[in-house]
């Protein structure tokens, strides 16, 4: 009897399983309160992304950003000086589109006070001093003018600028390529069929991998150097941040000046020391030919110089994260390893590096994504010339230099797919820190 009572009391003392009615109500209330935040975040993040996908399957040019419309310019012809003099209202019209017609075009305008219209052109009527002209369908590149003759009264002469008082309104129906549901894959066909696309893709990976690796390696060495205590360490840490915190246009211009083949400091030193017989165009020369074991090879000079700039400019970010992780490692392990006779390299390889694998993985992923999307550095240094054209530069050239926004959006979609694929695989196979 006692066991039964004990079991019964123990069962009644156990907390209820599952989610109760009050918890469900609280969850619904919490989701309801967070709904505006979720909606704003989704709109900010997914809105531009979905718009890019939408444009990538449409033959959109820069001119298509503005829907076709009939533009009108109104002016008064003649110089009436007294009541009864003749004047003429002239409307100059044109189709803003070069390849799309506009249907059912109608011009509406309120005539200036004191203007008495005479014979009206065909399709035009005046009611309650409002002019309405039915123009009909107009072709692409269409231009025409309407003239409304008439006489003026005293009220017209009192107006300062009678042709500018009321703005004419022109309505019409036209197909807007941005909002219709006609889709095509021609943009992607043009992108993949282009002879230079695969070369640009290869250059992009070359630039991204070596730029990211260079920034990480420099950051790792800098963190290892400044992890020990010495006089002036704080000042040196601040100086190491200079490349990252400086404006990109300032440091890019500085590099261009230093590496200039005619007046650059580096070329002056190389020629003075006899290292080079003639100045080297670091940002303008595509490659340098050399021979290795009898094999003719080419060294990508301009691309390598841009990669060096990328590693130099962004190593401070890696340096900060790696140094913070190093300083959180328990020093007892280093003391024990030193007592066991481990060399500094062995301490770094077997103690520091395993502890840093997690932060190095995160930094590599972030730097890979940022470098793959990098545009301003290359554009400021070389403009994408001399073998330094990447996918992001291609997006700019397709969309704005060639006025083909659809093709530029298609290249941007390729960039998105590549980065999503890489990030997914990297997160799945990336190494983790020991003990995690």
LUMROBA-86950 format. One record per residue (C-alpha): residue number from 0; x, z, y; chain; residue in one letter. Coordinates in steps of 0.25 Angstrom, whole numbers. Layout:
// residues N
ATOM  NUM  X  Z  Y  A  A;
...
END
This chain:
// residues 436
ATOM  0  0  0  0  A  X;
ATOM  1  11  3  9  A  X;
ATOM  2  18  -10  6  A  X;
ATOM  3  5  -18  9  A  X;
ATOM  4  4  -10  22  A  X;
ATOM  5  18  -13  26  A  X;
ATOM  6  17  -28  23  A  X;
ATOM  7  4  -29  31  A  X;
ATOM  8  11  -22  43  A  X;
ATOM  9  23  -31  42  A  X;
ATOM  10  14  -43  41  A  X;
ATOM  11  6  -39  53  A  X;
ATOM  12  19  -36  61  A  X;
ATOM  13  24  -50  59  A  X;
ATOM  14  23  -59  71  A  X;
ATOM  15  13  -70  70  A  X;
ATOM  16  18  -84  66  A  X;
ATOM  17  16  -97  73  A  X;
ATOM  18  11  -100  88  A  X;
ATOM  19  0  -92  93  A  X;
ATOM  20  -11  -96  103  A  X;
ATOM  21  -4  -90  114  A  X;
ATOM  22  9  -96  112  A  X;
ATOM  23  2  -110  111  A  X;
ATOM  24  -4  -108  124  A  X;
ATOM  25  9  -103  130  A  X;
ATOM  26  16  -115  125  A  X;
ATOM  27  5  -125  130  A  X;
ATOM  28  6  -118  144  A  X;
ATOM  29  21  -119  144  A  X;
ATOM  30  21  -134  140  A  X;
ATOM  31  10  -136  151  A  X;
ATOM  32  19  -129  162  A  X;
ATOM  33  31  -138  157  A  X;
ATOM  34  23  -151  157  A  X;
ATOM  35  26  -155  171  A  X;
ATOM  36  41  -152  169  A  X;
ATOM  37  41  -160  156  A  X;
ATOM  38  34  -172  163  A  X;
ATOM  39  44  -172  175  A  X;
ATOM  40  56  -172  166  A  X;
ATOM  41  50  -183  157  A  X;
ATOM  42  47  -191  169  A  X;
ATOM  43  61  -190  175  A  X;
ATOM  44  68  -192  162  A  X;
ATOM  45  59  -202  155  A  X;
ATOM  46  54  -209  167  A  X;
ATOM  47  66  -217  171  A  X;
ATOM  48  70  -219  156  A  X;
ATOM  49  56  -225  152  A  X;
ATOM  50  57  -234  165  A  X;
ATOM  51  71  -239  160  A  X;
ATOM  52  65  -243  147  A  X;
ATOM  53  53  -249  153  A  X;
ATOM  54  62  -258  162  A  X;
ATOM  55  72  -262  151  A  X;
ATOM  56  61  -270  144  A  X;
ATOM  57  56  -277  156  A  X;
ATOM  58  63  -289  164  A  X;
ATOM  59  64  -281  176  A  X;
ATOM  60  73  -285  188  A  X;
ATOM  61  76  -278  201  A  X;
ATOM  62  65  -286  208  A  X;
ATOM  63  55  -281  198  A  X;
ATOM  64  56  -267  203  A  X;
ATOM  65  47  -271  214  A  X;
ATOM  66  34  -277  209  A  X;
ATOM  67  30  -291  214  A  X;
ATOM  68  23  -291  228  A  X;
ATOM  69  20  -300  239  A  X;
ATOM  70  28  -296  251  A  X;
ATOM  71  21  -299  265  A  X;
ATOM  72  27  -300  279  A  X;
ATOM  73  17  -301  290  A  X;
ATOM  74  20  -306  305  A  X;
ATOM  75  13  -311  317  A  X;
ATOM  76  17  -325  321  A  X;
ATOM  77  15  -329  336  A  X;
ATOM  78  16  -322  349  A  X;
ATOM  79  2  -319  354  A  X;
ATOM  80  2  -314  369  A  X;
ATOM  81  -13  -314  372  A  X;
ATOM  82  -26  -313  365  A  X;
ATOM  83  -30  -326  359  A  X;
ATOM  84  -16  -330  355  A  X;
ATOM  85  -13  -335  341  A  X;
ATOM  86  -5  -327  331  A  X;
ATOM  87  -2  -328  317  A  X;
ATOM  88  -1  -318  306  A  X;
ATOM  89  9  -322  295  A  X;
ATOM  90  11  -316  281  A  X;
ATOM  91  23  -319  274  A  X;
ATOM  92  22  -316  259  A  X;
ATOM  93  31  -317  247  A  X;
ATOM  94  31  -313  232  A  X;
ATOM  95  42  -303  230  A  X;
ATOM  96  44  -307  216  A  X;
ATOM  97  53  -318  212  A  X;
ATOM  98  47  -321  198  A  X;
ATOM  99  33  -314  198  A  X;
ATOM  100  20  -319  204  A  X;
ATOM  101  9  -311  211  A  X;
ATOM  102  -6  -313  209  A  X;
ATOM  103  -18  -311  218  A  X;
ATOM  104  -10  -309  231  A  X;
ATOM  105  -18  -304  243  A  X;
ATOM  106  -13  -301  257  A  X;
ATOM  107  -21  -291  265  A  X;
ATOM  108  -18  -287  280  A  X;
ATOM  109  -25  -282  291  A  X;
ATOM  110  -24  -291  303  A  X;
ATOM  111  -19  -285  316  A  X;
ATOM  112  -29  -281  327  A  X;
ATOM  113  -32  -292  336  A  X;
ATOM  114  -28  -303  327  A  X;
ATOM  115  -39  -313  324  A  X;
ATOM  116  -36  -322  312  A  X;
ATOM  117  -39  -337  313  A  X;
ATOM  118  -39  -347  301  A  X;
ATOM  119  -35  -339  288  A  X;
ATOM  120  -26  -345  277  A  X;
ATOM  121  -33  -348  264  A  X;
ATOM  122  -36  -335  256  A  X;
ATOM  123  -36  -326  268  A  X;
ATOM  124  -48  -318  274  A  X;
ATOM  125  -50  -308  285  A  X;
ATOM  126  -59  -297  284  A  X;
ATOM  127  -60  -285  294  A  X;
ATOM  128  -47  -290  300  A  X;
ATOM  129  -40  -289  286  A  X;
ATOM  130  -33  -301  281  A  X;
ATOM  131  -34  -304  266  A  X;
ATOM  132  -27  -316  260  A  X;
ATOM  133  -28  -319  245  A  X;
ATOM  134  -15  -326  241  A  X;
ATOM  135  -17  -327  226  A  X;
ATOM  136  -5  -328  216  A  X;
ATOM  137  9  -330  221  A  X;
ATOM  138  21  -335  214  A  X;
ATOM  139  35  -328  213  A  X;
ATOM  140  44  -330  225  A  X;
ATOM  141  31  -334  233  A  X;
ATOM  142  31  -334  248  A  X;
ATOM  143  21  -338  258  A  X;
ATOM  144  15  -334  271  A  X;
ATOM  145  1  -332  277  A  X;
ATOM  146  -2  -335  292  A  X;
ATOM  147  -15  -330  298  A  X;
ATOM  148  -17  -336  312  A  X;
ATOM  149  -26  -330  322  A  X;
ATOM  150  -27  -325  337  A  X;
ATOM  151  -24  -312  343  A  X;
ATOM  152  -32  -303  352  A  X;
ATOM  153  -28  -292  362  A  X;
ATOM  154  -27  -281  351  A  X;
ATOM  155  -17  -290  343  A  X;
ATOM  156  -8  -291  356  A  X;
ATOM  157  -8  -275  357  A  X;
ATOM  158  -2  -274  343  A  X;
ATOM  159  13  -271  343  A  X;
ATOM  160  16  -278  329  A  X;
ATOM  161  3  -284  324  A  X;
ATOM  162  10  -290  312  A  X;
ATOM  163  15  -276  307  A  X;
ATOM  164  3  -267  309  A  X;
ATOM  165  -4  -269  296  A  X;
ATOM  166  4  -273  283  A  X;
ATOM  167  -1  -284  274  A  X;
ATOM  168  -4  -280  260  A  X;
ATOM  169  -2  -290  249  A  X;
ATOM  170  -8  -287  235  A  X;
ATOM  171  -6  -295  222  A  X;
ATOM  172  -4  -293  207  A  X;
ATOM  173  10  -295  200  A  X;
ATOM  174  16  -291  187  A  X;
ATOM  175  26  -280  188  A  X;
ATOM  176  36  -281  177  A  X;
ATOM  177  39  -266  178  A  X;
ATOM  178  25  -262  175  A  X;
ATOM  179  20  -272  165  A  X;
ATOM  180  21  -271  150  A  X;
ATOM  181  29  -284  148  A  X;
ATOM  182  42  -280  140  A  X;
ATOM  183  54  -287  136  A  X;
ATOM  184  67  -285  128  A  X;
ATOM  185  75  -295  136  A  X;
ATOM  186  82  -285  144  A  X;
ATOM  187  88  -279  131  A  X;
ATOM  188  91  -293  126  A  X;
ATOM  189  99  -297  138  A  X;
ATOM  190  106  -284  138  A  X;
ATOM  191  111  -285  123  A  X;
ATOM  192  113  -300  124  A  X;
ATOM  193  122  -299  136  A  X;
ATOM  194  137  -301  132  A  X;
ATOM  195  142  -290  140  A  X;
ATOM  196  132  -279  135  A  X;
ATOM  197  140  -275  122  A  X;
ATOM  198  153  -275  131  A  X;
ATOM  199  146  -266  141  A  X;
ATOM  200  141  -257  130  A  X;
ATOM  201  155  -256  124  A  X;
ATOM  202  161  -253  138  A  X;
ATOM  203  150  -242  140  A  X;
ATOM  204  154  -235  127  A  X;
ATOM  205  169  -236  130  A  X;
ATOM  206  167  -230  144  A  X;
ATOM  207  158  -219  139  A  X;
ATOM  208  165  -214  127  A  X;
ATOM  209  179  -214  133  A  X;
ATOM  210  174  -209  146  A  X;
ATOM  211  167  -198  139  A  X;
ATOM  212  178  -195  130  A  X;
ATOM  213  188  -195  142  A  X;
ATOM  214  180  -185  150  A  X;
ATOM  215  179  -176  138  A  X;
ATOM  216  193  -176  135  A  X;
ATOM  217  198  -174  149  A  X;
ATOM  218  187  -163  151  A  X;
ATOM  219  193  -156  138  A  X;
ATOM  220  207  -156  142  A  X;
ATOM  221  203  -151  156  A  X;
ATOM  222  195  -140  150  A  X;
ATOM  223  206  -136  140  A  X;
ATOM  224  216  -136  152  A  X;
ATOM  225  208  -127  161  A  X;
ATOM  226  203  -118  150  A  X;
ATOM  227  215  -109  152  A  X;
ATOM  228  218  -100  164  A  X;
ATOM  229  228  -104  174  A  X;
ATOM  230  230  -104  189  A  X;
ATOM  231  222  -114  196  A  X;
ATOM  232  212  -117  185  A  X;
ATOM  233  200  -115  194  A  X;
ATOM  234  205  -126  204  A  X;
ATOM  235  209  -135  193  A  X;
ATOM  236  195  -134  187  A  X;
ATOM  237  189  -138  200  A  X;
ATOM  238  198  -150  201  A  X;
ATOM  239  194  -155  188  A  X;
ATOM  240  180  -156  192  A  X;
ATOM  241  183  -165  204  A  X;
ATOM  242  181  -178  196  A  X;
ATOM  243  167  -174  192  A  X;
ATOM  244  162  -168  205  A  X;
ATOM  245  167  -179  214  A  X;
ATOM  246  157  -190  218  A  X;
ATOM  247  159  -202  208  A  X;
ATOM  248  160  -212  219  A  X;
ATOM  249  172  -204  225  A  X;
ATOM  250  180  -203  213  A  X;
ATOM  251  177  -217  208  A  X;
ATOM  252  182  -223  222  A  X;
ATOM  253  194  -214  220  A  X;
ATOM  254  197  -220  207  A  X;
ATOM  255  195  -234  212  A  X;
ATOM  256  205  -231  223  A  X;
ATOM  257  215  -225  214  A  X;
ATOM  258  215  -236  204  A  X;
ATOM  259  214  -247  214  A  X;
ATOM  260  224  -259  210  A  X;
ATOM  261  228  -261  224  A  X;
ATOM  262  228  -248  231  A  X;
ATOM  263  226  -238  220  A  X;
ATOM  264  235  -226  218  A  X;
ATOM  265  236  -227  203  A  X;
ATOM  266  240  -242  204  A  X;
ATOM  267  251  -239  214  A  X;
ATOM  268  257  -228  205  A  X;
ATOM  269  257  -237  193  A  X;
ATOM  270  263  -249  200  A  X;
ATOM  271  273  -239  207  A  X;
ATOM  272  277  -233  194  A  X;
ATOM  273  279  -246  187  A  X;
ATOM  274  268  -243  177  A  X;
ATOM  275  260  -256  181  A  X;
ATOM  276  266  -268  187  A  X;
ATOM  277  253  -272  195  A  X;
ATOM  278  241  -263  199  A  X;
ATOM  279  230  -261  189  A  X;
ATOM  280  215  -263  192  A  X;
ATOM  281  210  -251  184  A  X;
ATOM  282  195  -253  188  A  X;
ATOM  283  196  -268  189  A  X;
ATOM  284  204  -273  177  A  X;
ATOM  285  196  -274  164  A  X;
ATOM  286  207  -272  154  A  X;
ATOM  287  222  -272  152  A  X;
ATOM  288  228  -280  140  A  X;
ATOM  289  239  -273  132  A  X;
ATOM  290  245  -275  118  A  X;
ATOM  291  245  -264  107  A  X;
ATOM  292  253  -267  94  A  X;
ATOM  293  252  -282  98  A  X;
ATOM  294  237  -281  99  A  X;
ATOM  295  231  -286  113  A  X;
ATOM  296  222  -275  119  A  X;
ATOM  297  214  -273  131  A  X;
ATOM  298  213  -260  139  A  X;
ATOM  299  200  -258  147  A  X;
ATOM  300  206  -254  160  A  X;
ATOM  301  194  -253  169  A  X;
ATOM  302  186  -246  159  A  X;
ATOM  303  196  -236  155  A  X;
ATOM  304  198  -233  170  A  X;
ATOM  305  183  -230  172  A  X;
ATOM  306  184  -222  159  A  X;
ATOM  307  195  -214  165  A  X;
ATOM  308  187  -211  177  A  X;
ATOM  309  175  -207  169  A  X;
ATOM  310  183  -197  161  A  X;
ATOM  311  190  -192  174  A  X;
ATOM  312  177  -190  181  A  X;
ATOM  313  169  -183  171  A  X;
ATOM  314  179  -175  163  A  X;
ATOM  315  176  -162  172  A  X;
ATOM  316  162  -161  166  A  X;
ATOM  317  168  -160  152  A  X;
ATOM  318  179  -151  157  A  X;
ATOM  319  169  -141  163  A  X;
ATOM  320  160  -140  150  A  X;
ATOM  321  172  -140  140  A  X;
ATOM  322  179  -129  149  A  X;
ATOM  323  167  -121  149  A  X;
ATOM  324  166  -122  134  A  X;
ATOM  325  180  -119  132  A  X;
ATOM  326  179  -106  140  A  X;
ATOM  327  168  -101  131  A  X;
ATOM  328  176  -102  118  A  X;
ATOM  329  181  -88  113  A  X;
ATOM  330  195  -86  116  A  X;
ATOM  331  197  -78  104  A  X;
ATOM  332  198  -90  95  A  X;
ATOM  333  209  -96  104  A  X;
ATOM  334  217  -83  103  A  X;
ATOM  335  215  -82  88  A  X;
ATOM  336  220  -97  86  A  X;
ATOM  337  232  -94  95  A  X;
ATOM  338  236  -82  87  A  X;
ATOM  339  235  -91  74  A  X;
ATOM  340  244  -100  81  A  X;
ATOM  341  235  -111  85  A  X;
ATOM  342  241  -121  95  A  X;
ATOM  343  233  -124  108  A  X;
ATOM  344  229  -138  102  A  X;
ATOM  345  224  -131  89  A  X;
ATOM  346  216  -121  98  A  X;
ATOM  347  209  -132  105  A  X;
ATOM  348  207  -141  93  A  X;
ATOM  349  201  -130  84  A  X;
ATOM  350  195  -120  94  A  X;
ATOM  351  192  -127  107  A  X;
ATOM  352  187  -141  102  A  X;
ATOM  353  177  -136  92  A  X;
ATOM  354  171  -127  102  A  X;
ATOM  355  170  -138  112  A  X;
ATOM  356  164  -149  103  A  X;
ATOM  357  150  -145  107  A  X;
ATOM  358  152  -146  122  A  X;
ATOM  359  161  -159  120  A  X;
ATOM  360  150  -165  112  A  X;
ATOM  361  140  -162  124  A  X;
ATOM  362  149  -167  134  A  X;
ATOM  363  152  -180  126  A  X;
ATOM  364  137  -183  125  A  X;
ATOM  365  135  -180  140  A  X;
ATOM  366  147  -188  145  A  X;
ATOM  367  144  -200  135  A  X;
ATOM  368  130  -201  141  A  X;
ATOM  369  134  -199  156  A  X;
ATOM  370  146  -209  154  A  X;
ATOM  371  137  -219  147  A  X;
ATOM  372  128  -219  158  A  X;
ATOM  373  139  -219  169  A  X;
ATOM  374  137  -230  180  A  X;
ATOM  375  143  -225  193  A  X;
ATOM  376  158  -223  188  A  X;
ATOM  377  159  -237  183  A  X;
ATOM  378  151  -243  194  A  X;
ATOM  379  160  -237  205  A  X;
ATOM  380  173  -239  198  A  X;
ATOM  381  172  -254  192  A  X;
ATOM  382  157  -258  194  A  X;
ATOM  383  157  -261  179  A  X;
ATOM  384  168  -272  180  A  X;
ATOM  385  181  -273  172  A  X;
ATOM  386  174  -270  159  A  X;
ATOM  387  168  -257  164  A  X;
ATOM  388  153  -261  163  A  X;
ATOM  389  145  -251  156  A  X;
ATOM  390  130  -251  152  A  X;
ATOM  391  126  -243  165  A  X;
ATOM  392  133  -253  173  A  X;
ATOM  393  126  -264  166  A  X;
ATOM  394  113  -257  169  A  X;
ATOM  395  116  -257  184  A  X;
ATOM  396  121  -272  183  A  X;
ATOM  397  109  -277  175  A  X;
ATOM  398  99  -269  183  A  X;
ATOM  399  104  -271  198  A  X;
ATOM  400  115  -281  198  A  X;
ATOM  401  107  -291  190  A  X;
ATOM  402  93  -286  194  A  X;
ATOM  403  89  -285  179  A  X;
ATOM  404  83  -271  178  A  X;
ATOM  405  77  -273  165  A  X;
ATOM  406  91  -276  159  A  X;
ATOM  407  97  -264  166  A  X;
ATOM  408  86  -255  160  A  X;
ATOM  409  89  -261  146  A  X;
ATOM  410  104  -258  147  A  X;
ATOM  411  100  -244  152  A  X;
ATOM  412  91  -243  139  A  X;
ATOM  413  103  -246  131  A  X;
ATOM  414  111  -235  138  A  X;
ATOM  415  100  -225  135  A  X;
ATOM  416  99  -229  120  A  X;
ATOM  417  114  -228  118  A  X;
ATOM  418  115  -215  124  A  X;
ATOM  419  103  -209  117  A  X;
ATOM  420  108  -214  104  A  X;
ATOM  421  122  -208  107  A  X;
ATOM  422  117  -195  111  A  X;
ATOM  423  108  -194  99  A  X;
ATOM  424  119  -197  89  A  X;
ATOM  425  129  -188  97  A  X;
ATOM  426  120  -176  97  A  X;
ATOM  427  118  -178  82  A  X;
ATOM  428  132  -179  78  A  X;
ATOM  429  140  -172  89  A  X;
ATOM  430  149  -160  85  A  X;
ATOM  431  144  -146  89  A  X;
ATOM  432  153  -134  93  A  X;
ATOM  433  158  -125  82  A  X;
ATOM  434  148  -113  79  A  X;
ATOM  435  136  -121  84  A  X;
END
